[in-house]
Amino acid sequence: MQAQALIPARLKAAIALLREWRQWQARRAEARRTYKELSRLSDRELADIGLSRWQIAEVARRSAEAAH
């Protein structure tokens, strides 16, 4: 009986893990898109929006986390 009870629990855990992985992938893809967009801007354009080139990676990561 215990083995039968473990199967649904393990299945739920696997589904939860898969869901987290997909969310991580979506955040990562969003961060990459933001990074690419910001990287295309000139230093002057970045300064106009209050950013330095070295901040792009962190801004992209935070933006992706906030979006999801």
C-alpha positions as CSV (number, residue, x, y, z in Angstrom):
1,M,0.0,0.0,0.0
2,Q,2.8,2.5,0.8
3,A,4.4,2.0,-2.6
4,Q,1.1,2.9,-4.3
5,A,0.8,6.0,-2.2
6,L,4.3,7.1,-3.2
7,I,3.7,7.0,-6.9
8,P,1.2,9.9,-6.9
9,A,3.5,11.9,-4.6
10,R,6.5,11.3,-6.8
11,L,4.5,12.1,-9.9
12,K,3.4,15.4,-8.3
13,A,7.0,16.2,-7.3
14,A,8.2,15.5,-10.9
15,I,5.5,17.7,-12.4
16,A,6.4,20.5,-9.9
17,L,10.0,20.1,-10.9
18,L,9.2,20.2,-14.6
19,R,7.0,23.3,-14.0
20,E,9.9,25.1,-12.2
21,W,12.3,24.2,-15.0
22,R,10.0,25.6,-17.6
23,Q,9.6,28.8,-15.6
24,W,13.3,29.1,-15.3
25,Q,13.7,28.6,-19.1
26,A,11.1,31.3,-19.7
27,R,12.9,33.7,-17.4
28,R,16.2,32.9,-19.0
29,A,14.8,33.5,-22.5
30,E,13.3,36.8,-21.4
31,A,16.6,37.9,-19.8
32,R,18.5,37.0,-23.0
33,R,16.0,39.0,-25.1
34,T,16.4,42.0,-22.8
35,Y,20.2,41.7,-22.8
36,K,20.3,41.6,-26.6
37,E,18.0,44.6,-26.9
38,L,20.0,46.7,-24.4
39,S,23.3,45.6,-25.8
40,R,22.3,47.1,-29.2
41,L,22.0,50.5,-27.6
42,S,24.9,52.9,-27.8
43,D,26.6,54.1,-24.6
44,R,24.9,57.4,-25.1
45,E,21.4,55.8,-25.4
46,L,22.1,53.7,-22.3
47,A,23.2,56.8,-20.4
48,D,19.9,58.5,-21.5
49,I,18.0,55.7,-19.7
50,G,20.3,55.8,-16.7
51,L,22.3,52.7,-17.4
52,S,26.0,51.8,-18.0
53,R,27.0,49.0,-20.2
54,W,28.2,46.9,-17.2
55,Q,24.7,47.0,-15.7
56,I,23.0,45.4,-18.7
57,A,23.2,41.8,-17.4
58,E,21.8,42.6,-14.0
59,V,19.0,44.7,-15.4
60,A,18.1,42.0,-17.9
61,R,18.0,39.4,-15.1
62,R,15.9,41.5,-12.8
63,S,13.5,42.4,-15.5
64,A,13.0,38.8,-16.4
65,E,12.3,37.9,-12.7
66,A,9.8,40.7,-12.4
67,A,8.0,39.7,-15.5
68,H,7.4,36.1,-14.3
